[in-house]
Amino acid sequence: MNFTVAIDGPAAAGKGTISRAVAQRFGFAHLDTGALYRAVGVKAEGQGLDPAAAARSLTAEDLEREDLRTLEAGQAASRVAVIPEVRAALLDFQREFARRAGGAVLDGRDIGTVICPGAEVKLFVTASPEVRARRRWLELGGEAAPKPYEAVLAEVLERDDRDMNRADAPLKPAADALILDTSEMSVEAAVAAAVAAIEAALGPDR
Ligand code: DC
Protein backbone atom coordinates (compact mmCIF):
# COMPACT_ATOMS: atom_id res chain seq x y z
CA MET A 1 0.00 0.00 0.00
CA ASN A 2 1.25 3.51 -0.84
CA PHE A 3 -0.18 6.09 1.52
CA THR A 4 1.47 9.41 2.33
CA VAL A 5 0.72 11.72 5.23
CA ALA A 6 2.24 15.20 4.73
CA ILE A 7 2.62 17.26 7.91
CA ASP A 8 3.87 20.82 7.47
CA GLY A 9 4.11 23.83 9.74
CA PRO A 10 6.46 26.29 11.44
CA ALA A 11 9.13 25.45 14.01
CA ALA A 12 7.94 24.01 17.35
CA ALA A 13 4.27 23.76 16.36
CA GLY A 14 4.07 20.09 17.34
CA LYS A 15 4.66 18.46 13.93
CA GLY A 16 7.24 16.01 15.28
CA THR A 17 5.08 14.83 18.18
CA ILE A 18 2.03 14.36 15.96
CA SER A 19 4.06 12.66 13.22
CA ARG A 20 5.66 10.16 15.57
CA ALA A 21 2.31 9.37 17.21
CA VAL A 22 0.44 8.73 13.95
CA ALA A 23 3.35 6.77 12.44
CA GLN A 24 3.30 4.46 15.43
CA ARG A 25 -0.47 4.19 15.47
CA PHE A 26 -0.78 3.20 11.78
CA GLY A 27 2.58 1.42 11.40
CA PHE A 28 3.84 3.98 8.87
CA ALA A 29 7.51 4.92 8.42
CA HIS A 30 8.37 8.46 9.55
CA LEU A 31 10.82 10.95 8.03
CA ASP A 32 11.64 14.17 9.87
CA THR A 33 12.73 16.18 6.82
CA GLY A 34 13.96 19.05 9.03
CA ALA A 35 16.73 16.68 10.15
CA LEU A 36 18.00 16.55 6.55
CA TYR A 37 18.30 20.36 6.42
CA ARG A 38 19.79 20.46 9.92
CA ALA A 39 22.44 17.90 8.92
CA VAL A 40 23.27 19.90 5.77
CA GLY A 41 23.46 23.17 7.72
CA VAL A 42 25.70 21.77 10.45
CA LYS A 43 27.94 19.95 7.94
CA ALA A 44 28.31 22.92 5.59
CA GLU A 45 28.88 25.54 8.29
CA GLY A 46 31.01 23.26 10.50
CA GLN A 47 33.34 22.13 7.71
CA GLY A 48 33.22 25.27 5.56
CA LEU A 49 31.65 23.29 2.70
CA ASP A 50 29.44 24.55 -0.09
CA PRO A 51 25.89 23.75 1.17
CA ALA A 52 24.81 22.12 -2.12
CA ALA A 53 27.89 19.86 -2.02
CA ALA A 54 27.10 19.04 1.62
CA ALA A 55 23.52 18.12 0.61
CA ARG A 56 24.69 15.92 -2.25
CA SER A 57 27.16 14.06 -0.03
CA LEU A 58 24.89 13.60 3.02
CA THR A 59 25.52 10.28 4.80
CA ALA A 60 23.67 8.28 7.45
CA GLU A 61 26.40 9.36 9.89
CA ASP A 62 25.63 13.04 9.23
CA LEU A 63 22.02 12.32 10.20
CA GLU A 64 23.02 10.64 13.46
CA ARG A 65 24.93 13.62 14.90
CA GLU A 66 23.83 14.52 18.41
CA ASP A 67 23.87 18.29 17.88
CA LEU A 68 21.12 18.41 15.24
CA ARG A 69 18.35 19.46 17.68
CA THR A 70 20.04 22.65 18.95
CA LEU A 71 18.71 26.15 18.19
CA GLU A 72 21.93 26.84 16.26
CA ALA A 73 21.41 23.80 14.03
CA GLY A 74 17.83 24.98 13.40
CA GLN A 75 19.08 28.38 12.29
CA ALA A 76 21.79 26.83 10.08
CA ALA A 77 19.14 24.56 8.53
CA SER A 78 16.87 27.51 7.81
CA ARG A 79 19.78 29.38 6.16
CA VAL A 80 20.80 26.53 3.82
CA ALA A 81 17.13 25.71 3.09
CA VAL A 82 16.76 28.91 1.02
CA ILE A 83 19.28 27.56 -1.54
CA PRO A 84 17.44 25.89 -4.47
CA GLU A 85 20.36 23.46 -5.18
CA VAL A 86 20.19 22.21 -1.59
CA ARG A 87 16.44 21.58 -1.86
CA ALA A 88 16.88 19.89 -5.26
CA ALA A 89 19.56 17.55 -3.87
CA LEU A 90 17.17 16.34 -1.14
CA LEU A 91 14.07 15.95 -3.32
CA ASP A 92 14.38 12.41 -4.71
CA PHE A 93 15.20 10.87 -1.35
CA GLN A 94 12.08 12.45 0.20
CA ARG A 95 9.81 11.44 -2.69
CA GLU A 96 11.05 7.86 -2.64
CA PHE A 97 10.54 7.68 1.11
CA ALA A 98 6.99 9.01 0.70
CA ARG A 99 5.99 6.23 -1.70
CA ARG A 100 7.57 3.34 0.17
CA ALA A 101 5.33 0.33 0.69
CA GLY A 102 3.39 0.31 3.95
CA GLY A 103 2.73 4.04 4.22
CA ALA A 104 4.84 7.04 5.23
CA VAL A 105 4.56 10.19 7.30
CA LEU A 106 6.84 13.11 6.35
CA ASP A 107 7.02 16.28 8.36
CA GLY A 108 8.56 19.53 7.19
CA ARG A 109 7.70 22.80 5.47
CA ASP A 110 6.94 21.92 1.84
CA ILE A 111 5.76 18.31 1.94
CA GLY A 112 2.14 18.96 0.94
CA THR A 113 3.02 21.73 -1.52
CA VAL A 114 6.18 20.54 -3.31
CA ILE A 115 7.46 17.12 -2.23
CA CYS A 116 4.13 15.22 -2.22
CA PRO A 117 1.34 17.37 -3.67
CA GLY A 118 -0.63 14.14 -4.17
CA ALA A 119 -0.37 13.03 -0.52
CA GLU A 120 -3.49 11.24 0.69
CA VAL A 121 -3.58 13.35 3.88
CA LYS A 122 -2.18 16.86 4.34
CA LEU A 123 -2.02 18.57 7.70
CA PHE A 124 -0.72 22.05 8.47
CA VAL A 125 0.16 22.20 12.16
CA THR A 126 0.62 25.67 13.58
CA ALA A 127 0.49 27.68 16.83
CA SER A 128 1.15 31.29 17.78
CA PRO A 129 4.85 32.33 17.83
CA GLU A 130 4.62 32.99 21.58
CA VAL A 131 3.27 29.50 22.33
CA ARG A 132 5.89 27.88 20.09
CA ALA A 133 8.73 29.88 21.65
CA ARG A 134 7.54 28.97 25.12
CA ARG A 135 7.46 25.26 24.24
CA ARG A 136 10.97 25.43 22.78
CA TRP A 137 12.23 27.37 25.82
CA LEU A 138 10.72 24.80 28.21
CA GLU A 139 12.30 21.99 26.15
CA LEU A 140 15.65 23.73 26.60
CA GLY A 141 15.19 23.73 30.37
CA GLY A 142 12.95 26.74 31.13
CA GLU A 143 14.62 28.92 33.76
CA ALA A 144 17.72 26.72 33.38
CA ALA A 145 17.77 27.17 29.58
CA PRO A 146 20.92 28.69 28.08
CA LYS A 147 18.81 31.54 26.66
CA PRO A 148 15.96 33.66 28.03
CA TYR A 149 12.46 33.21 26.59
CA GLU A 150 12.71 36.53 24.68
CA ALA A 151 15.80 35.32 22.80
CA VAL A 152 14.06 32.06 21.86
CA LEU A 153 11.02 34.05 20.65
CA ALA A 154 13.27 36.25 18.52
CA GLU A 155 14.82 33.15 16.92
CA VAL A 156 11.40 31.62 16.24
CA LEU A 157 10.27 34.84 14.54
CA GLU A 158 13.48 35.08 12.51
CA ARG A 159 13.15 31.46 11.33
CA ASP A 160 9.43 31.93 10.48
CA ASP A 161 10.27 34.99 8.43
CA ARG A 162 13.03 33.20 6.49
CA ASP A 163 11.01 29.98 5.97
CA MET A 164 7.84 31.79 4.86
CA ASN A 165 9.40 34.40 2.63
CA ARG A 166 12.00 32.43 0.68
CA ALA A 167 11.43 32.17 -3.09
CA ASP A 168 11.81 28.38 -3.38
CA ALA A 169 9.20 26.20 -1.62
CA PRO A 170 8.19 28.70 1.09
CA LEU A 171 6.30 27.50 4.14
CA LYS A 172 2.56 27.75 3.46
CA PRO A 173 -0.42 25.44 3.79
CA ALA A 174 -1.42 23.43 0.70
CA ALA A 175 -4.84 24.54 -0.57
CA ASP A 176 -6.36 21.22 0.58
CA ALA A 177 -4.52 20.91 3.92
CA LEU A 178 -6.39 20.51 7.19
CA ILE A 179 -5.18 23.33 9.48
CA LEU A 180 -4.54 22.31 13.09
CA ASP A 181 -3.86 25.27 15.37
CA THR A 182 -2.37 23.71 18.51
CA SER A 183 -2.02 26.99 20.48
CA GLU A 184 -4.76 25.94 22.86
CA MET A 185 -4.94 22.24 22.09
CA SER A 186 -3.52 19.41 24.15
CA VAL A 187 -1.13 16.96 22.49
CA GLU A 188 -3.83 14.28 22.82
CA ALA A 189 -6.45 16.42 21.06
CA ALA A 190 -4.05 17.31 18.24
CA VAL A 191 -3.07 13.65 17.73
CA ALA A 192 -6.76 12.63 17.80
CA ALA A 193 -7.58 15.17 15.06
CA ALA A 194 -4.71 13.87 12.92
CA VAL A 195 -5.76 10.24 13.48
CA ALA A 196 -9.36 11.07 12.49
CA ALA A 197 -8.21 12.70 9.23
CA ILE A 198 -6.06 9.66 8.36
CA GLU A 199 -8.82 7.18 9.21
CA ALA A 200 -11.25 9.11 7.02
CA ALA A 201 -8.79 8.99 4.09
CA LEU A 202 -7.99 5.29 4.60
CA GLY A 203 -11.69 4.44 4.44
CA PRO A 204 -13.67 1.69 6.16
CA ASP A 205 -11.98 -1.25 4.34
CA ARG A 206 -8.66 -0.96 6.06
O1 DC B 1 11.47 21.28 11.35
P1 DC B 1 12.86 21.78 11.76
O2 DC B 1 12.80 22.84 12.82
O3 DC B 1 13.77 20.66 12.15
O4 DC B 1 13.47 22.45 10.42
C1 DC B 1 14.70 23.15 10.41
C2 DC B 1 14.76 24.08 9.22
O5 DC B 1 14.88 23.32 8.01
C3 DC B 1 13.53 24.96 9.00
O6 DC B 1 13.66 26.20 9.70
C4 DC B 1 13.49 25.16 7.50
C5 DC B 1 14.15 23.93 6.95
N1 DC B 1 13.21 22.95 6.39
C6 DC B 1 12.76 23.17 5.11
O7 DC B 1 13.07 24.20 4.50
N2 DC B 1 11.95 22.25 4.50
C7 DC B 1 11.57 21.14 5.15
N3 DC B 1 10.79 20.25 4.53
C8 DC B 1 12.00 20.92 6.48
C9 DC B 1 12.82 21.86 7.08
Boltz pocket constraint, residues with backbone or C-beta under 6 A from the ligand:
constraints:
  - pocket:
      binder: B
      contacts: [[A, 9], [A, 11], [A, 12], [A, 33], [A, 34], [A, 35], [A, 37], [A, 38], [A, 73], [A, 74], [A, 77], [A, 78], [A, 81], [A, 107], [A, 108], [A, 109], [A, 110], [A, 111], [A, 159], [A, 163], [A, 169]]
      max_distance: 6.0
